[in-house]
């Protein structure tokens, strides 16, 4: 089967799983996914680090990556596109969809791994 034979939701799943494989290597598991309807998403979660990564492709190819930290008393979330300019990577806000998945995965690996591995939270890395 050729990748071109897959429908959009299946292509999204394959691309996200391939590009965000570093999450699995860092103690995250695929928690859930949705591939039907106008919005596709995948969730990865680490109970060890108390983090959830939600990767969403909404209508009109609006791509988002949300990172959430949870503990017993609170839940804090931020979107990767909201903080990218603090790292000199404002280009993430202006990419076409075909490049967004890879660019976001690379940005997270280069700049946000302390968050992914539970060492820090975003407010410790940038002044928002």
Secondary structure, 3 states (H helix, E strand, C coil): CCHHHCCHHHHHHHHHHHHCHHHHHCCCEEEEEECCCCCEEEEEEECCCCEEEEEEEEHHHEEEEEEEEECCCCEEEEEHHHHHHHHCCHHHHHCCHHHHHHHHHHHHHHHCHHHHCCCCCHHHHCCC
